[in-house]
C-alpha cells in the first residue's frame, strides 16, 4: 500500500503537502449559496481567485447532493449545466477540473468538455460511471455513501466497509489505485443510530484508522451542517471558523486533500497544521 495517488497529475498522499480542492457550484439549489456561480464570467473569476489562493484542483457541481435537500435536477439539466461549466473553465485555468456527479450522462459530458476527474459521492454505484472512468483513464474521488438503512456498525467500521466496496468497484472497472482518492462522506450519514454531528465528529477523530485502505483521503467539511449543529449556527455563512477548525483536525489525522469553499483561509490553516506537525516530528 503506497498511500500515494496521482490525481490528474496532482500528487497526493504521504510525504506530499496537503492539497486544496476549490468547490464551485452552478446549481442554484446548492446548500451553500456562497459557492454558486451560474454565469460563465463569474464562474471563471471565482475559479481563478481560488487558484491564486492555492487551489490545486477545482471541483464543479451541477446538482446538489446534500442528503437533506429536496431539489430535483433532471439528468439533462445536470448534463447541460456541467458541460457548459467545465468547458468554460478547462481551457482557461491552469489546474485540473473535477466533475462532481454520480450520473453517466453528466460524467461523460464533463469528461468530453475537459474534466479529468470524476468526484462520485455514490462511490461508483452506477456501473456505467465506473466503466466510463476506467475507459477514459480519469481520476476518481470515491465517497462512502450510506445505503439509506442504518448500518448497525460504529462510524469508522461502517465508513471503512463502504469505502472498501467502492474501491473494489473501481478495481473491477480497471481503474488503477494510483488514480483513486477516497472520501469518508462527512455530512451524508443521517439515518444511523446516533446523531449526524456525533457521527461526523467520530469519523474525523478516527480518520487515521482509514489509512489501512492504502489510498489518500479527501475530506470535505466546509460549511456543513454538522458544524452548525455543534456551534449552534444554522446559516452556512456563519460557519467559516468551524470549518477551519474541522479542517485542521482532518489534516492532523491524515487527510491528503481538502475540498473547501474558502480556499485562501483553508490553505493557510493547512500550512499551519503541517508546520506544527513537522516541528513535533523533529522533537
Secondary structure in CASP SS format (residue, H / E / C, confidence):
PFRMAT SS
TARGET T0000
AUTHOR 0000-0000-0000
METHOD secondary structure of the structure
MODEL  1
X C 1.00
X C 1.00
X C 1.00
X E 1.00
X E 1.00
X E 1.00
X E 1.00
X C 1.00
X C 1.00
X E 1.00
X E 1.00
X E 1.00
X E 1.00
X C 1.00
X C 1.00
X C 1.00
X C 1.00
X C 1.00
X E 1.00
X E 1.00
X E 1.00
X E 1.00
X E 1.00
X E 1.00
X E 1.00
X C 1.00
X C 1.00
X C 1.00
X C 1.00
X C 1.00
X C 1.00
X C 1.00
X H 1.00
X H 1.00
X H 1.00
X E 1.00
X C 1.00
X C 1.00
X C 1.00
X H 1.00
X H 1.00
X H 1.00
X H 1.00
X H 1.00
X H 1.00
X H 1.00
X H 1.00
X H 1.00
X H 1.00
X H 1.00
X H 1.00
X H 1.00
X C 1.00
X C 1.00
X E 1.00
X E 1.00
X E 1.00
X E 1.00
X E 1.00
X E 1.00
X E 1.00
X C 1.00
X C 1.00
X C 1.00
X C 1.00
X C 1.00
X C 1.00
X C 1.00
X C 1.00
X C 1.00
X C 1.00
X C 1.00
X C 1.00
X C 1.00
X H 1.00
X H 1.00
X H 1.00
X H 1.00
X H 1.00
X H 1.00
X H 1.00
X H 1.00
X H 1.00
X H 1.00
X H 1.00
X H 1.00
X H 1.00
X H 1.00
X H 1.00
X H 1.00
X C 1.00
X C 1.00
X C 1.00
X C 1.00
X C 1.00
X E 1.00
X E 1.00
X E 1.00
X E 1.00
X E 1.00
X C 1.00
X C 1.00
X C 1.00
X H 1.00
X H 1.00
X H 1.00
X H 1.00
X H 1.00
X H 1.00
X H 1.00
X H 1.00
X H 1.00
X H 1.00
X C 1.00
X C 1.00
X C 1.00
X E 1.00
X E 1.00
X E 1.00
X E 1.00
X C 1.00
X C 1.00
X C 1.00
X C 1.00
X C 1.00
X C 1.00
X H 1.00
X H 1.00
X H 1.00
X H 1.00
X H 1.00
X H 1.00
X H 1.00
X H 1.00
X H 1.00
X H 1.00
X C 1.00
X C 1.00
X E 1.00
X E 1.00
X E 1.00
X E 1.00
X E 1.00
X C 1.00
X C 1.00
X C 1.00
X C 1.00
X C 1.00
X C 1.00
X C 1.00
X C 1.00
X C 1.00
X C 1.00
X C 1.00
X H 1.00
X H 1.00
X H 1.00
X H 1.00
X H 1.00
X H 1.00
X H 1.00
X H 1.00
X H 1.00
X H 1.00
X H 1.00
X H 1.00
X H 1.00
X H 1.00
X H 1.00
X H 1.00
X H 1.00
X H 1.00
X C 1.00
X C 1.00
X C 1.00
X C 1.00
X H 1.00
X H 1.00
X H 1.00
X E 1.00
X E 1.00
X E 1.00
X E 1.00
X C 1.00
X C 1.00
X C 1.00
X C 1.00
X C 1.00
X C 1.00
X C 1.00
X C 1.00
X C 1.00
X C 1.00
X C 1.00
X C 1.00
X H 1.00
X H 1.00
X H 1.00
X H 1.00
X H 1.00
X H 1.00
X H 1.00
X H 1.00
X H 1.00
X H 1.00
X C 1.00
X H 1.00
X H 1.00
X H 1.00
X H 1.00
X H 1.00
X H 1.00
X H 1.00
X C 1.00
X C 1.00
X C 1.00
X E 1.00
X E 1.00
X E 1.00
X C 1.00
X C 1.00
X C 1.00
X C 1.00
X C 1.00
X H 1.00
X H 1.00
X H 1.00
X H 1.00
X H 1.00
X H 1.00
X H 1.00
X C 1.00
X C 1.00
X C 1.00
X C 1.00
X H 1.00
X H 1.00
X H 1.00
X C 1.00
X H 1.00
X H 1.00
X H 1.00
X H 1.00
X H 1.00
X H 1.00
X H 1.00
X H 1.00
X H 1.00
X H 1.00
X H 1.00
X H 1.00
X H 1.00
X C 1.00
X C 1.00
X C 1.00
X C 1.00
X E 1.00
X E 1.00
X E 1.00
X E 1.00
X C 1.00
X C 1.00
X H 1.00
X H 1.00
X H 1.00
X H 1.00
X H 1.00
X H 1.00
X H 1.00
X H 1.00
X H 1.00
X H 1.00
X H 1.00
X H 1.00
X H 1.00
X H 1.00
X H 1.00
X H 1.00
X H 1.00
X H 1.00
X H 1.00
X C 1.00
X C 1.00
END
